[in-house]
Amino acid sequence: MITKIQNIANETQYNSNKEKFVSALYWNLVAAGLKPCIVNDKYIELDGVDYHFIKNRRSCTYTVAIV
């Protein structure tokens, strides 16, 4: 599942504001047929697992990790 989320995160437009990125990623996950939940504006919960996002400013991407 983390690979699928990472692939969708890579397709989501990078935003240096993590809250805006998570919101955009949420809608992309919904469009992909998943049922995510946003937690504290910075995390996404999916199937009982919390995912957080590590910003890489050099490559303008986020890396998905399990909390």
C-alpha positions in Angstrom: 0.0 0.0 0.0 2.9 2.4 0.8 4.1 2.0 -2.8 0.7 2.9 -4.2 0.5 6.0 -2.0 4.1 7.0 -2.9 3.2 6.7 -6.6 0.1 8.9 -6.2 2.2 11.4 -4.0 4.7 11.6 -6.9 1.9 12.5 -9.2 0.5 15.1 -6.8 1.7 18.7 -7.4 4.5 19.6 -4.9 3.6 22.3 -2.4 6.1 23.5 0.3 3.1 23.8 2.6 2.6 20.3 3.9 -1.1 20.8 4.8 -1.9 21.9 1.3 0.0 18.9 -0.1 -1.8 16.5 2.1 -5.2 17.9 1.1 -4.4 17.6 -2.6 -3.0 14.1 -2.0 -6.2 13.2 -0.1 -8.4 14.1 -3.1 -6.1 12.1 -5.5 -6.3 9.1 -3.2 -10.1 9.4 -3.2 -10.1 9.7 -7.0 -8.0 6.4 -7.1 -10.8 4.6 -5.2 -9.3 4.6 -1.8 -10.9 5.8 1.5 -8.3 7.9 3.3 -8.7 10.1 6.3 -6.7 13.3 7.1 -5.3 13.4 10.6 -4.1 16.7 12.1 -3.8 18.2 8.6 -0.4 16.5 8.2 -1.0 12.8 8.1 -3.2 10.4 6.2 -4.7 7.3 7.7 -5.6 4.5 5.3 -6.8 1.1 6.5 -5.8 1.8 10.1 -2.2 2.8 9.2 -0.9 6.4 9.6 1.4 7.7 6.9 3.5 10.9 7.2 5.4 12.8 4.6 9.0 13.8 4.6 9.8 16.9 2.5 12.8 16.8 0.2 13.4 20.4 -0.8 16.2 19.6 -3.1 14.1 17.3 -5.4 10.8 19.1 -4.6 9.1 15.8 -3.5 7.6 14.1 -0.5 8.6 10.7 0.7 5.9 8.6 2.3 6.7 6.8 5.6 4.7 4.9 8.2 4.3 6.6 11.5 
